[in-house]
């Protein structure tokens, strides 16, 4: 899975449309193999991003949990610590 795609569910403040679109872009890039599509594929590429973003938004809105929302800063710090441990930086 693409490491650039971050978990978006159960955060305070809630996920933004921009974050969903960024994750959708990364997903479409990963599965298509294009970081930037050719002109011939641009319409399909952009349509796929919008479809994935729409499906992701519907999913995130329909999910339920009893867990308290996660703090973005704390989760970012944990991810940074994991990266430092993994890559020795």
PyMOL commands that set and color helices and strands:
alter all, ss='L'
color gray80, all
select helices_A, chain A and resi 17-32+39-62+72-87
alter helices_A, ss='H'
color red, helices_A
select strands_A, chain A and resi 11-12+70-71
alter strands_A, ss='S'
color yellow, strands_A
deselect
rebuild
show_as cartoon
